[in-house]
Amino acid sequence: MASSSSTSSSSPFAHLGGTVNSPPPTFNADPLLPPPPSEVGSSSAYPPQASAQLPTPASSSSSSSSSTGILSTLASPFTRAYDSFARVRANLDLPHPGLPERINNEAMQTFTTNHLFDGVRFDLAKGASINPMFHVSHNFNLGGSQARNGSYSFSTMYGTDEIFATGNVDDTGAVQARVNRRWNKTHTSKAQASLSQGFGQTMLQLEHVLNGRDNSLSLKSINANPADGTGMYMFSFLQSVTPSLALGLEAVYARQPGSPEDVTSTYMLKYSGAPKSGIAGDRPEWIGSVNLITQGILQASYWHKLGERVDAAAELTVISAGAKREAEAKIAAKWDFRLATLRAQLDNFGRLTSVYEARIFPSFSMTFAAELDHLRSQAKFGFGVSIETPLNGEDPTAPQPAMPSPPFY
């Protein structure tokens, strides 16, 4: 017994409860990890709770990795197809087709429709700033078909590289306002409002435009009321297919209170000729566009750059809806001189219209407009004067600071 006691006392592991013939207990590096299997259920220096097994995330990690792998496998064909399509688009280097609503913009700039007026018109404008752009103007009209007793309106315009805003109020109290906000090169938001005392003449239009590298998309709502689903909702998309061809689609959903819903679709086509050096610059030499509305309306327009200062345009509109059968055709030409612009137009109803604008001085211009209806033996005439006061009395011929590029459209 003495020998045994002596041996036990001389062992360096006696304080741990071991003997000379038994190996020392194994210690875990991390006290939070469970002991090795050989020590479970045996005497140990750890307290009993140290032997409890802690949950490990191995099973959840493997399950998540498995789900991610399945999703990647299912999406890989679509991802590869999209990447291939994106590479093809990049290699084609397709041009931007413009906005769907401006598919025939060049032709509309040649026609006299948006420039014709009758009676006497006087415009007085004052520029308060160039950058940012800020103008105010007073407009007087007398004796025209739109206002026999005359009318007055006050307009303002503000523009920077990101914002374009304009407002107008006339002598009847009608107010019109428009604001465009360019967020970046791709996204532009627009809002337009019209307030009038007449019933049903109040309008609120909201629009968002997305300009891609070779396409444009527009979402628009007019007097929309999400509570009862009334109003007008429009979706427009125009995509360049080749360097010369662009195809588009426009869908319109309209529903008025107490009326059934109405859905209309418009198919658009735009074809542009190659630029002609020395005449059109970077612009195409000619542009043709077609709008086909499912309600039975076909509109086709053609614009051609005949020379450095001469444009020509033609348009055909055919209406075949129910018992209504109508057609209208018109041709026009525009001449840009050094200090003047002349537009002339003739349609199939025998109406000959012309608008001549002469810039006498940089801040003074005169406009003559006339319409002669041969079939009805009627004529209209308009005369306008526009004066723009120089900024803060400065010389208009002096060098001016750089103007911003507001988002007009």
Summary of the structure (lengths in Angstrom):
residues: 409
radius of gyration: 38.4
end to end distance: 107.5
largest distance: 145.2
contacts: 1068
relative contact order: 0.11
helix: 16%
strand: 47%
